[in-house]
Amino acid sequence: MSSYIAIIDYGMGNLHSVAKAVERLGEVAVVTSDPKKIVAADGVILPGVGAFGDAMALIRESGLDATIAHVAASGQPLLGICLGMQLLFTSSDEHGYHEGLNLLPGRVERFKGAFKVPHMGWNRLATLRNDPILDGIDGGHAYFVHSYRVIPDQRSDLLATTDYYGEVSAIVGRGSVYGMQFHPEKSSELGMKLLGNFLKLSAAKGTVT
């Protein structure tokens, strides 16, 4: 198998819907927990649903934290989706303090205020700067379902935001590491365009290596 996208299976995640979205865009999706298959992929997706601490425990128990760190360090395109985006950061206060993958500096905290939590539904994106992952994207609506939000330490890591009783990190990125707080596979044409851009980045990286 010469060209494929690895979707990391660590026991928590919307693996089927992400894989189907990748396949609809004409690429091969391999759902795997095998480090060799992950590092050999053109690009890697880290999905996730559930609690931050539980996810990190499973990732560490399987040794996949080292694999994901290798992916990031090598320049292999990596995309975290929903909880997967949150796991890219330093820590979370979900049900106590938990350390994340620390690929991007920042913290994850629960929404605070007299409004409905979780944040659930369609929200408009506001792009902040140019990046290949945003090629052809200018606003549009994405589908969010989350009770916790990312607070990056560095503003430069924010690519797009949305508004839910204040600014919410929607897309983050540094180098070849990206995250989307929403579900691109459930975000209609906009989400598929964003996934398609990630696949293009992955294909380009694959031809170089």
Accessible surface in RSA format (square Angstrom, percent):
REM  Atomic radii and reference values for relative SASA: ProtOr
REM  Chains: A
REM  Algorithm: Lee & Richards
REM  Probe-radius: 1.40
REM  Slices: 20
REM RES _ NUM      All-atoms   Total-Side   Main-Chain    Non-polar    All polar
REM                ABS   REL    ABS   REL    ABS   REL    ABS   REL    ABS   REL
RES MET A   1   165.32  85.6  83.48  55.2  81.85 194.9  94.22  80.1  71.10  94.2
RES SER A   2   113.75  96.1  78.15 104.3  35.60  82.0  56.25 119.8  57.50  80.6
RES SER A   3    54.03  45.7  46.25  61.7   7.78  17.9  33.55  71.4  20.48  28.7
RES TYR A   4    13.31   6.2  12.42   7.1   0.89   2.3   8.75   6.6   4.55   5.6
RES ILE A   5     4.35   2.5   4.35   3.2   0.00   0.0   4.35   3.1   0.00   0.0
RES ALA A   6     0.00   0.0   0.00   0.0   0.00   0.0   0.00   0.0   0.00   0.0
RES ILE A   7     0.00   0.0   0.00   0.0   0.00   0.0   0.00   0.0   0.00   0.0
RES ILE A   8     0.00   0.0   0.00   0.0   0.00   0.0   0.00   0.0   0.00   0.0
RES ASP A   9    50.14  35.1  46.72  46.5   3.42   8.1   1.75   4.1  48.39  48.3
RES TYR A  10    12.73   5.9   0.00   0.0  12.73  33.1   7.11   5.3   5.62   6.9
RES GLY A  11    59.80  73.7   0.00   N/A  59.80  73.7  30.14  82.7  29.66  66.4
RES MET A  12    31.98  16.6  25.50  16.9   6.48  15.4  29.14  24.8   2.83   3.8
RES GLY A  13    23.56  29.1   0.00   N/A  23.56  29.1   0.00   0.0  23.56  52.8
RES ASN A  14    23.44  16.2  12.80  12.4  10.65  25.6  23.37  56.3   0.07   0.1
RES LEU A  15    35.81  19.9  33.49  24.0   2.31   5.8  33.49  23.5   2.31   6.2
RES HIS A  16   130.79  71.5 123.35  85.7   7.44  19.0  85.64  88.3  45.15  52.5
RES SER A  17    36.18  30.6  29.25  39.0   6.93  16.0  32.50  69.2   3.68   5.1
RES VAL A  18     0.00   0.0   0.00   0.0   0.00   0.0   0.00   0.0   0.00   0.0
RES ALA A  19    10.26   9.4  10.26  15.8   0.00   0.0  10.26  14.4   0.00   0.0
RES LYS A  20    93.75  45.7  93.46  57.3   0.29   0.7  44.74  40.3  49.01  52.2
RES ALA A  21     0.00   0.0   0.00   0.0   0.00   0.0   0.00   0.0   0.00   0.0
RES VAL A  22     0.00   0.0   0.00   0.0   0.00   0.0   0.00   0.0   0.00   0.0
RES GLU A  23    79.12  45.4  63.36  47.9  15.76  37.5  27.79  53.7  51.33  41.9
RES ARG A  24   152.73  64.1 114.13  58.2  38.60  91.9  71.77  98.1  80.96  49.1
RES LEU A  25    62.06  34.6  34.20  24.5  27.86  70.0  39.54  27.8  22.52  60.6
RES GLY A  26    66.49  82.0   0.00   N/A  66.49  82.0  36.00  98.8  30.48  68.3
RES GLU A  27    57.81  33.2  51.61  39.0   6.21  14.8   4.96   9.6  52.85  43.2
RES VAL A  28    74.44  49.0  71.00  64.3   3.44   8.3  73.97  64.3   0.47   1.3
RES ALA A  29    16.44  15.1   0.00   0.0  16.44  37.4   0.00   0.0  16.44  43.6
RES VAL A  30    23.72  15.6  20.77  18.8   2.94   7.1  23.72  20.6   0.00   0.0
RES VAL A  31    64.38  42.4  37.39  33.8  26.99  65.0  37.39  32.5  26.99  73.2
RES THR A  32    12.22   8.7   5.94   6.0   6.28  15.0   8.45  11.3   3.77   5.7
RES SER A  33    62.81  53.1  51.42  68.6  11.40  26.3  13.39  28.5  49.43  69.2
RES ASP A  34    54.12  37.9  48.62  48.4   5.50  13.0  21.13  49.7  32.99  32.9
RES PRO A  35    63.21  46.1  62.98  57.4   0.23   0.8  63.21  52.2   0.00   0.0
RES LYS A  36   165.31  80.6 160.79  98.7   4.52  10.8 104.64  94.2  60.67  64.6
RES LYS A  37   102.20  49.9 100.48  61.7   1.72   4.1  49.19  44.3  53.00  56.5
RES ILE A  38     0.00   0.0   0.00   0.0   0.00   0.0   0.00   0.0   0.00   0.0
RES VAL A  39    59.60  39.2  40.53  36.7  19.07  46.0  40.53  35.2  19.07  51.7
RES ALA A  40    66.64  61.3  38.78  59.8  27.87  63.4  48.57  68.4  18.07  47.9
RES ALA A  41     7.49   6.9   0.00   0.0   7.49  17.0   0.23   0.3   7.26  19.2
RES ASP A  42    22.80  16.0  19.94  19.8   2.86   6.8   3.85   9.1  18.94  18.9
RES GLY A  43     0.00   0.0   0.00   N/A   0.00   0.0   0.00   0.0   0.00   0.0
RES VAL A  44     0.18   0.1   0.18   0.2   0.00   0.0   0.18   0.2   0.00   0.0
RES ILE A  45     0.00   0.0   0.00   0.0   0.00   0.0   0.00   0.0   0.00   0.0
RES LEU A  46     0.00   0.0   0.00   0.0   0.00   0.0   0.00   0.0   0.00   0.0
RES PRO A  47     0.00   0.0   0.00   0.0   0.00   0.0   0.00   0.0   0.00   0.0
RES GLY A  48     0.04   0.0   0.00   N/A   0.04   0.0   0.00   0.0   0.04   0.1
RES VAL A  49    68.78  45.3  64.31  58.2   4.47  10.8  67.03  58.2   1.75   4.7
RES GLY A  50    55.46  68.4   0.00   N/A  55.46  68.4  32.62  89.5  22.85  51.2
RES ALA A  51    22.88  21.0  18.85  29.1   4.03   9.2  19.18  27.0   3.70   9.8
RES PHE A  52     0.00   0.0   0.00   0.0   0.00   0.0   0.00   0.0   0.00   0.0
RES GLY A  53    12.72  15.7   0.00   N/A  12.72  15.7   6.13  16.8   6.59  14.8
RES ASP A  54    87.46  61.3  83.91  83.5   3.56   8.4  15.94  37.5  71.53  71.3
RES ALA A  55     0.00   0.0   0.00   0.0   0.00   0.0   0.00   0.0   0.00   0.0
RES MET A  56     2.01   1.0   2.01   1.3   0.00   0.0   2.01   1.7   0.00   0.0
RES ALA A  57    44.70  41.1  36.90  56.9   7.80  17.7  43.94  61.9   0.76   2.0
RES LEU A  58    65.08  36.2  62.57  44.8   2.51   6.3  62.62  44.0   2.46   6.6
RES ILE A  59     0.00   0.0   0.00   0.0   0.00   0.0   0.00   0.0   0.00   0.0
RES ARG A  60   105.24  44.2  89.26  45.5  15.98  38.0  46.72  63.9  58.52  35.5
RES GLU A  61   140.69  80.8  99.57  75.3  41.11  97.9  53.53 103.5  87.16  71.2
RES SER A  62    64.01  54.1  29.01  38.7  35.00  80.6  41.62  88.6  22.39  31.4
RES GLY A  63    33.98  41.9   0.00   N/A  33.98  41.9  27.91  76.6   6.08  13.6
RES LEU A  64     0.88   0.5   0.88   0.6   0.00   0.0   0.88   0.6   0.00   0.0
RES ASP A  65    44.62  31.3  42.09  41.9   2.53   6.0   8.42  19.8  36.20  36.1
RES ALA A  66    69.74  64.1  56.96  87.9  12.78  29.1  64.73  91.2   5.01  13.3
RES THR A  67    12.17   8.7   7.03   7.1   5.13  12.2   5.25   7.1   6.91  10.4
RES ILE A  68     0.14   0.1   0.14   0.1   0.00   0.0   0.14   0.1   0.00   0.0
RES ALA A  69    46.02  42.3  42.56  65.7   3.46   7.9  43.08  60.7   2.95   7.8
RES HIS A  70   102.25  55.9  95.86  66.6   6.40  16.4  60.86  62.7  41.39  48.2
RES VAL A  71     0.00   0.0   0.00   0.0   0.00   0.0   0.00   0.0   0.00   0.0
RES ALA A  72    19.82  18.2   7.39  11.4  12.43  28.3   7.68  10.8  12.14  32.1
RES ALA A  73    93.79  86.2  50.61  78.1  43.18  98.2  63.11  88.9  30.68  81.3
RES SER A  74    55.34  46.8  26.32  35.1  29.02  66.9  36.85  78.5  18.49  25.9
RES GLY A  75    24.22  29.9   0.00   N/A  24.22  29.9  20.15  55.3   4.07   9.1
RES GLN A  76    12.03   6.7  12.02   8.8   0.01   0.0   9.63  20.5   2.40   1.8
RES PRO A  77     6.21   4.5   6.21   5.7   0.00   0.0   6.21   5.1   0.00   0.0
RES LEU A  78     0.09   0.1   0.09   0.1   0.00   0.0   0.09   0.1   0.00   0.0
RES LEU A  79     0.00   0.0   0.00   0.0   0.00   0.0   0.00   0.0   0.00   0.0
RES GLY A  80     0.00   0.0   0.00   N/A   0.00   0.0   0.00   0.0   0.00   0.0
RES ILE A  81     0.09   0.1   0.09   0.1   0.00   0.0   0.09   0.1   0.00   0.0
RES CYS A  82    10.51   7.9  10.51  11.7   0.00   0.0   0.10   0.3  10.40  11.2
RES LEU A  83     7.09   3.9   5.93   4.2   1.15   2.9   6.97   4.9   0.12   0.3
RES GLY A  84     0.00   0.0   0.00   N/A   0.00   0.0   0.00   0.0   0.00   0.0
RES MET A  85     0.00   0.0   0.00   0.0   0.00   0.0   0.00   0.0   0.00   0.0
RES GLN A  86     8.14   4.6   8.14   6.0   0.00   0.0   0.00   0.0   8.14   6.2
RES LEU A  87     0.00   0.0   0.00   0.0   0.00   0.0   0.00   0.0   0.00   0.0
RES LEU A  88     0.00   0.0   0.00   0.0   0.00   0.0   0.00   0.0   0.00   0.0
RES PHE A  89     0.00   0.0   0.00   0.0   0.00   0.0   0.00   0.0   0.00   0.0
RES THR A  90    46.48  33.1  45.36  46.0   1.11   2.7  43.00  57.8   3.47   5.2
RES SER A  91    13.18  11.1  13.18  17.6   0.00   0.0   0.10   0.2  13.08  18.3
RES SER A  92     1.69   1.4   0.00   0.0   1.69   3.9   1.69   3.6   0.00   0.0
RES ASP A  93    70.23  49.2  56.82  56.6  13.41  31.7  34.11  80.3  36.12  36.0
RES GLU A  94    17.45  10.0  16.77  12.7   0.69   1.6   0.10   0.2  17.36  14.2
RES HIS A  95   145.80  79.7 110.45  76.8  35.35  90.4  88.04  90.7  57.76  67.2
RES GLY A  96    44.41  54.8   0.00   N/A  44.41  54.8  36.80 101.0   7.60  17.0
RES TYR A  97   148.18  69.2 120.57  68.6  27.61  71.8  99.46  74.7  48.72  60.1
RES HIS A  98    56.18  30.7  52.06  36.2   4.12  10.5  38.79  40.0  17.39  20.2
RES GLU A  99   102.00  58.6  97.21  73.5   4.79  11.4  21.29  41.2  80.71  65.9
RES GLY A 100     7.65   9.4   0.00   N/A   7.65   9.4   0.00   0.0   7.65  17.1
RES LEU A 101    24.16  13.5   4.74   3.4  19.42  48.8   8.01   5.6  16.15  43.5
RES ASN A 102    91.87  63.4  73.54  71.1  18.34  44.2  14.57  35.1  77.31  74.7
RES LEU A 103    39.84  22.2  19.09  13.7  20.74  52.1  22.40  15.7  17.43  46.9
RES LEU A 104     0.98   0.5   0.90   0.6   0.08   0.2   0.98   0.7   0.00   0.0
RES PRO A 105    33.40  24.3  32.94  30.0   0.46   1.7  33.04  27.3   0.36   2.2
RES GLY A 106     3.72   4.6   0.00   N/A   3.72   4.6   3.08   8.5   0.64   1.4
RES ARG A 107   113.56  47.7 113.56  57.9   0.00   0.0  45.35  62.0  68.21  41.3
RES VAL A 108     1.59   1.0   0.00   0.0   1.59   3.8   0.00   0.0   1.59   4.3
RES GLU A 109    22.47  12.9  22.47  17.0   0.00   0.0   2.00   3.9  20.46  16.7
RES ARG A 110   106.15  44.6 105.90  54.0   0.26   0.6  36.09  49.3  70.06  42.5
RES PHE A 111    11.37   5.7   3.85   2.4   7.52  19.6   3.94   2.4   7.43  21.3
RES LYS A 112   142.84  69.7 116.09  71.2  26.74  63.7 113.81 102.4  29.03  30.9
RES GLY A 113    55.03  67.9   0.00   N/A  55.03  67.9  27.99  76.8  27.04  60.6
RES ALA A 114   117.22 107.8  68.02 105.0  49.21 111.9  82.18 115.7  35.04  92.8
RES PHE A 115    39.77  19.9  14.74   9.1  25.02  65.1  26.42  16.0  13.35  38.2
RES LYS A 116   149.69  73.0 134.53  82.5  15.16  36.1  93.59  84.2  56.10  59.8
RES VAL A 117    38.75  25.5  12.01  10.9  26.74  64.4  12.01  10.4  26.74  72.5
RES PRO A 118    44.82  32.7  44.64  40.7   0.18   0.7  44.64  36.9   0.18   1.1
RES HIS A 119     1.45   0.8   1.45   1.0   0.00   0.0   1.45   1.5   0.00   0.0
RES MET A 120   103.19  53.4  73.10  48.4  30.09  71.6  40.30  34.3  62.90  83.3
RES GLY A 121    16.05  19.8   0.00   N/A  16.05  19.8  16.05  44.1   0.00   0.0
RES TRP A 122   127.67  51.2 102.14  49.4  25.53  59.9  81.49  43.5  46.18  74.9
RES ASN A 123    28.30  19.5  25.83  25.0   2.48   6.0   2.49   6.0  25.81  24.9
RES ARG A 124   140.06  58.8 130.33  66.4   9.73  23.2  55.34  75.6  84.72  51.3
RES LEU A 125     2.70   1.5   0.00   0.0   2.70   6.8   0.02   0.0   2.67   7.2
RES ALA A 126    52.80  48.6  46.79  72.2   6.02  13.7  52.80  74.4   0.00   0.0
RES THR A 127    48.33  34.4  23.75  24.1  24.58  58.6   4.72   6.3  43.61  65.9
RES LEU A 128    73.54  41.0  38.94  27.9  34.59  87.0  43.38  30.5  30.16  81.2
RES ARG A 129    98.89  41.5  84.98  43.3  13.91  33.1  59.88  81.8  39.01  23.6
RES ASN A 130   148.13 102.2 128.10 123.8  20.03  48.2  35.92  86.4 112.21 108.5
RES ASP A 131    27.23  19.1  15.96  15.9  11.27  26.7   5.27  12.4  21.96  21.9
RES PRO A 132    78.00  56.8  67.08  61.1  10.92  39.7  74.42  61.4   3.58  22.3
RES ILE A 133     0.00   0.0   0.00   0.0   0.00   0.0   0.00   0.0   0.00   0.0
RES LEU A 134    11.20   6.2   6.05   4.3   5.15  13.0   6.35   4.5   4.85  13.1
RES ASP A 135    82.55  57.8  75.23  74.9   7.33  17.3  19.12  45.0  63.43  63.3
RES GLY A 136    69.09  85.2   0.00   N/A  69.09  85.2  34.12  93.6  34.97  78.3
RES ILE A 137    20.96  11.9   4.64   3.5  16.32  39.3   6.24   4.5  14.73  40.0
RES ASP A 138   136.16  95.4 107.68 107.2  28.48  67.3  33.92  79.8 102.24 102.0
RES GLY A 139    11.33  14.0   0.00   N/A  11.33  14.0   8.43  23.1   2.90   6.5
RES GLY A 140    23.60  29.1   0.00   N/A  23.60  29.1  22.41  61.5   1.19   2.7
RES HIS A 141    79.50  43.5  71.96  50.0   7.54  19.3  37.87  39.0  41.63  48.4
RES ALA A 142     0.00   0.0   0.00   0.0   0.00   0.0   0.00   0.0   0.00   0.0
RES TYR A 143    54.33  25.4  54.33  30.9   0.00   0.0  27.83  20.9  26.50  32.7
RES PHE A 144     0.00   0.0   0.00   0.0   0.00   0.0   0.00   0.0   0.00   0.0
RES VAL A 145    50.15  33.0  44.04  39.9   6.11  14.7  44.04  38.3   6.11  16.6
RES HIS A 146    11.45   6.3   3.73   2.6   7.72  19.7  11.45  11.8   0.00   0.0
RES SER A 147    27.69  23.4  22.94  30.6   4.75  10.9   7.64  16.3  20.05  28.1
RES TYR A 148    23.48  11.0  23.03  13.1   0.45   1.2  12.84   9.7  10.64  13.1
RES ARG A 149    59.17  24.8  59.17  30.2   0.00   0.0   2.06   2.8  57.11  34.6
RES VAL A 150     1.67   1.1   0.00   0.0   1.67   4.0   0.00   0.0   1.67   4.5
RES ILE A 151    42.99  24.5  42.87  31.9   0.12   0.3  42.98  30.9   0.01   0.0
RES PRO A 152    22.61  16.5   8.32   7.6  14.29  52.0   8.32   6.9  14.29  88.8
RES ASP A 153    99.54  69.7  62.99  62.7  36.55  86.4  22.11  52.0  77.43  77.2
RES GLN A 154    87.03  48.7  83.14  60.8   3.89   9.3  25.53  54.3  61.50  46.6
RES ARG A 155   143.09  60.1 129.34  65.9  13.76  32.8  77.65 106.1  65.44  39.7
RES SER A 156    68.40  57.8  57.57  76.8  10.83  25.0  52.09 110.9  16.31  22.8
RES ASP A 157     3.16   2.2   3.16   3.1   0.00   0.0   0.00   0.0   3.16   3.2
RES LEU A 158     7.84   4.4   6.34   4.5   1.49   3.8   6.34   4.5   1.49   4.0
RES LEU A 159     0.00   0.0   0.00   0.0   0.00   0.0   0.00   0.0   0.00   0.0
RES ALA A 160     0.00   0.0   0.00   0.0   0.00   0.0   0.00   0.0   0.00   0.0
RES THR A 161     8.93   6.4   8.93   9.1   0.00   0.0   0.00   0.0   8.93  13.5
RES THR A 162     5.65   4.0   0.45   0.5   5.19  12.4   4.09   5.5   1.56   2.4
RES ASP A 163    97.79  68.5  88.78  88.4   9.01  21.3  37.34  87.9  60.45  60.3
RES TYR A 164    35.64  16.6  31.81  18.1   3.83  10.0  27.55  20.7   8.09  10.0
RES TYR A 165   153.51  71.7 111.11  63.2  42.40 110.3  80.81  60.7  72.70  89.6
RES GLY A 166    32.38  39.9   0.00   N/A  32.38  39.9  28.64  78.6   3.74   8.4
RES GLU A 167    80.54  46.2  63.07  47.7  17.47  41.6  32.95  63.7  47.59  38.9
RES VAL A 168     0.70   0.5   0.17   0.2   0.53   1.3   0.70   0.6   0.00   0.0
RES SER A 169     5.82   4.9   3.73   5.0   2.09   4.8   0.00   0.0   5.82   8.2
RES ALA A 170     0.00   0.0   0.00   0.0   0.00   0.0   0.00   0.0   0.00   0.0
RES ILE A 171     0.00   0.0   0.00   0.0   0.00   0.0   0.00   0.0   0.00   0.0
RES VAL A 172     0.00   0.0   0.00   0.0   0.00   0.0   0.00   0.0   0.00   0.0
RES GLY A 173     1.19   1.5   0.00   N/A   1.19   1.5   1.08   3.0   0.10   0.2
RES ARG A 174    98.64  41.4  90.00  45.9   8.63  20.6  53.73  73.4  44.91  27.2
RES GLY A 175    68.03  83.9   0.00   N/A  68.03  83.9  45.30 124.3  22.73  50.9
RES SER A 176    25.65  21.7  16.46  22.0   9.19  21.2  17.70  37.7   7.95  11.1
RES VAL A 177    10.70   7.0  10.70   9.7   0.00   0.0  10.70   9.3   0.00   0.0
RES TYR A 178     7.68   3.6   7.68   4.4   0.00   0.0   1.85   1.4   5.83   7.2
RES GLY A 179     0.00   0.0   0.00   N/A   0.00   0.0   0.00   0.0   0.00   0.0
RES MET A 180     0.00   0.0   0.00   0.0   0.00   0.0   0.00   0.0   0.00   0.0
RES GLN A 181     0.01   0.0   0.01   0.0   0.00   0.0   0.00   0.0   0.01   0.0
RES PHE A 182     0.00   0.0   0.00   0.0   0.00   0.0   0.00   0.0   0.00   0.0
RES HIS A 183     7.50   4.1   7.50   5.2   0.00   0.0   1.19   1.2   6.31   7.3
RES PRO A 184     0.21   0.2   0.00   0.0   0.21   0.8   0.00   0.0   0.21   1.3
RES GLU A 185    16.56   9.5   0.68   0.5  15.88  37.8   0.75   1.5  15.81  12.9
RES LYS A 186   103.20  50.3  85.96  52.7  17.24  41.1  50.24  45.2  52.97  56.4
RES SER A 187     0.26   0.2   0.00   0.0   0.26   0.6   0.00   0.0   0.26   0.4
RES SER A 188    78.05  66.0  55.48  74.0  22.57  52.0  40.23  85.7  37.82  53.0
RES GLU A 189   146.89  84.3 138.45 104.7   8.44  20.1  57.75 111.7  89.14  72.8
RES LEU A 190    24.41  13.6  16.94  12.1   7.47  18.8  21.50  15.1   2.91   7.8
RES GLY A 191     0.00   0.0   0.00   N/A   0.00   0.0   0.00   0.0   0.00   0.0
RES MET A 192    37.64  19.5  37.21  24.6   0.43   1.0  37.13  31.6   0.51   0.7
RES LYS A 193    76.99  37.6  70.04  43.0   6.95  16.5  44.30  39.9  32.69  34.8
RES LEU A 194     0.00   0.0   0.00   0.0   0.00   0.0   0.00   0.0   0.00   0.0
RES LEU A 195     0.00   0.0   0.00   0.0   0.00   0.0   0.00   0.0   0.00   0.0
RES GLY A 196    13.49  16.6   0.00   N/A  13.49  16.6  12.51  34.3   0.98   2.2
RES ASN A 197     3.10   2.1   1.47   1.4   1.63   3.9   1.18   2.8   1.92   1.9
RES PHE A 198     0.00   0.0   0.00   0.0   0.00   0.0   0.00   0.0   0.00   0.0
RES LEU A 199     9.83   5.5   7.70   5.5   2.13   5.4   7.82   5.5   2.01   5.4
RES LYS A 200   126.07  61.5 117.25  71.9   8.81  21.0  91.72  82.6  34.34  36.6
RES LEU A 201    42.70  23.8  38.57  27.6   4.14  10.4  39.34  27.6   3.36   9.0
RES SER A 202     0.49   0.4   0.49   0.7   0.00   0.0   0.49   1.0   0.00   0.0
RES ALA A 203    45.55  41.9  41.75  64.4   3.80   8.7  44.18  62.2   1.38   3.6
RES ALA A 204    55.90  51.4  48.44  74.7   7.47  17.0  54.94  77.4   0.96   2.5
RES LYS A 205    59.08  28.8  55.30  33.9   3.78   9.0  26.31  23.7  32.77  34.9
RES GLY A 206    23.59  29.1   0.00   N/A  23.59  29.1   7.43  20.4  16.16  36.2
RES THR A 207   118.86  84.5  82.66  83.8  36.20  86.3  79.09 106.2  39.77  60.1
RES VAL A 208   122.04  80.3  89.63  81.1  32.42  78.1  96.44  83.8  25.60  69.4
RES THR A 209   124.72  88.7  60.25  61.1  64.47 153.7  65.42  87.9  59.30  89.6
END  Absolute sums over single chains surface
CHAIN  1 A     8933.0       6653.9       2279.1       4956.0       3977.0
END  Absolute sums over all chains
TOTAL          8933.0       6653.9       2279.1       4956.0       3977.0
